[in-house]
Amino acid sequence: MNDAWPGNPPQSPFFGRRQHTMKSIGDKSFLLRAHSSAPAAVIVCAALILPLFAGCHRSSEGPATPDVSTASETAATAANTPSAGVPVAENDDNTAEEVQEEDNATENDDSSKSAESASSRPVTSTAWQAAERASDKNLNPLADGWESEAASEERHRLLKRFVTAWQVPGAAPAGRLKLTVSDAFECTALRPGDLSEVYRDAAAVVRKPAGDEGSPAEPAAAEYHGAAGLTAAVDELLAPFRGAASLRAHLKTVDVQLAESQVTTRHVLHLVAFFADKTIEQHAIWECRWRETAGRKPQIDSIRLLDFSEVEGYGRGGTWLSDYSAAIIGDVPAYREQLSYGTNHWMARLETRLGIDFYGHQGLALGDVNGDDLDDVYVCQPGGLPNRLFVRQRDGTVVDQSAAAGVDFLDATSSALLIDVDNDGDQDLVLAVLAEVTVLLNDGTGKFTRAAELPRGTTSGVYSLCAADYDSDGDLDVYVCRYIGRGGQLDVAESAASEASFIDANMGLPNVLLRNEGGGRFVDVTQEVGLDHNNRRVSFAAIWEDFDLDGDPDLYVANDFGRNNLYRNHQGKFVDEADAVGVEDMAAGMGVTCGDYDRDGDMDIYVANMFSAAGSRIASQSKFKQNDSAVTRSRFERFARGNSLYENLLSPSDSAALRFRDVSEAAAVTRARWAWSTLFVDFNNDGWEDLFVTNGMVTNKNSDDL
């Protein structure tokens, strides 16, 4: 038993006293800045939000000079076999394939993972050795005939070693970091010389090629030739970073095409540098062509710039936001004893049956619980850890009132709402705990009493909640999003062999609409109002919004592994019109936000999905699912594309003719990595809605779990 909790232990409505803990998911977030001059957004990495790269090498000498050699200089170098590793999936900045490459970065280029000496491995049992051999085979793309992935991995490794060498300011890259170019090598400018400002305010300047929103209208002519030319092109690319305290380079390979004696790859390059008073980041897409010569390593023939943008951000320490957690909550014991620990810590100390999990699917709610006009925070926690209510003080700090308010439940809690359930003027609490939805009424001072527990058979397995007065009767009703069970995405994977589908799943728990009957009482009216149609999908999030401007709230539901729903409200009855109006968004829906990003008077939709470089590469190959239809193959490609932005095309003169248009790629908002949730918010108070996206996946100290 954990004795960290003094006094009376936190309560549980079902299990009594338990052990205690915390979770965390780490990754970079994105801010997508809206521009008044065009519909496109600019991706601004969390480099401008929080100083994430403090551990990078520091020097005032600027980035390293690229180390380049021609094919003739390396003609005597023997070719190696393609690397045996293959990416299985990508989620955050440190993807499985890149972690694998980092682990092998100290090896010579003429060594392959498949040639690893058996004598260097520890002695193991025969069964373990057999399992290890089977695992190695599964990770070898050539074992399944995937020449494209083997080619992609090898070229990614060569190019990544080249660009990551720039992270060591002033130091000459080691010989193993050379990039071998052919004698006929040529490339376009890697940083266009005609950059012009497309946006400027006190916090940031955005530059793109003149007369363009990032992508050259016509392929640029090659300006640089040979190894010396590539060195000059990279010097120009890195010129803005001279004098930086640190530089970080990140590369993703998103496409590979094989042809006789030639391989063409496409890469997304992200560079970010920190200065004392600013941050500069660049986003680019390169198309590289590689020459194949028997018995020799790949030689790069050309690099063509397809897309480029540069953001210069200003702020204290070069960032827009600062972490004030310690100043606001650092003196609260719950912060030191519970919230400062991560998933690994608590999973090693709590039993799984209590509801602890490594996903970290726990939300929070903001609201004024005690009527002092200051927003307080309710933090949901995994099973075995007490939920927390932090009440804000006038000086900006918070006080932990969880136990005093009667809301320190130990049951796994995925979602919470602070809303006025009984119309008495204060904020009540609705919780999605492990087995049910619980309603607690506020006495006006921040003390809560349980008023209702909804039937477990209809409200278990809840992931999120959202509220609106759908029937216009003057009180708030609650829509309950359910997934597939406690295992979440793992349950979907386990069900794939039967009825589940990764692109059109229909085996989830049915979502529920709870109508407010007053006094904290709710009834299930899902079937009565028509929300039982298309209601077996695996839902993560939903949002109420009046999309057709007819005066009542419609409902959009983001579903994982498949189609989303848009239920139009017709005087309290709902019809799923997602397909008809163009917003099914058949992907990995995990979050949704609405805002009038184009300021035309109606609400647009942005859905958080998953961008996967590996998925983009593999799903586009002719041998991928070659026995399936072209429609199915295109759906898998779409699944890997990333986030979606839908422009509302509603005509003010005809609200019945609701229609949306997918503007995701034109607005440059797809590539937000493995996105969990998102929010339209005007960060810089210029009247235009920006986008903030949280993303990532649970990782461990050992990358083998990926």
Secondary structure as UniProt FT lines:
FT   TURN            13..15
FT   STRAND          30..34
FT   TURN            36..37
FT   STRAND          41..45
FT   HELIX           46..48
FT   TURN            52..55
FT   STRAND          68..70
FT   HELIX           72..74
FT   TURN            75..76
FT   HELIX           96..103
FT   TURN            104..106
FT   TURN            109..110
FT   HELIX           113..115
FT   HELIX           118..120
FT   HELIX           126..138
FT   HELIX           141..144
FT   HELIX           147..164
FT   HELIX           165..167
FT   TURN            169..170
FT   HELIX           175..177
FT   STRAND          179..187
FT   TURN            193..194
FT   STRAND          195..200
FT   STRAND          204..209
FT   TURN            210..211
FT   STRAND          224..225
FT   HELIX           226..238
FT   HELIX           239..241
FT   TURN            242..243
FT   STRAND          246..259
FT   TURN            260..261
FT   STRAND          262..274
FT   STRAND          278..291
FT   TURN            294..295
FT   STRAND          299..314
FT   HELIX           316..318
FT   HELIX           325..329
FT   TURN            330..331
FT   HELIX           333..334
FT   HELIX           335..339
FT   HELIX           343..347
FT   TURN            348..349
FT   HELIX           352..354
FT   STRAND          364..367
FT   STRAND          376..379
FT   TURN            383..384
FT   STRAND          388..392
FT   TURN            394..395
FT   STRAND          398..400
FT   HELIX           402..405
FT   STRAND          413..419
FT   STRAND          428..433
FT   STRAND          437..442
FT   STRAND          448..453
FT   HELIX           456..459
FT   STRAND          462..468
FT   TURN            470..471
FT   STRAND          477..482
FT   TURN            486..488
FT   HELIX           489..495
FT   TURN            496..499
FT   STRAND          512..518
FT   TURN            519..520
FT   STRAND          521..524
FT   TURN            526..534
FT   STRAND          538..545
FT   TURN            547..548
FT   STRAND          554..560
FT   STRAND          565..570
FT   TURN            571..572
FT   STRAND          573..576
FT   HELIX           578..581
FT   STRAND          591..595
FT   TURN            597..598
FT   STRAND          604..608
FT   STRAND          610..611
FT   HELIX           613..619
FT   TURN            622..627
FT   HELIX           630..639
FT   STRAND          644..648
FT   TURN            652..653
FT   TURN            655..656
FT   STRAND          660..662
FT   TURN            664..668
FT   STRAND          674..681
FT   TURN            683..684
FT   STRAND          690..695
FT   HELIX           703..705
//
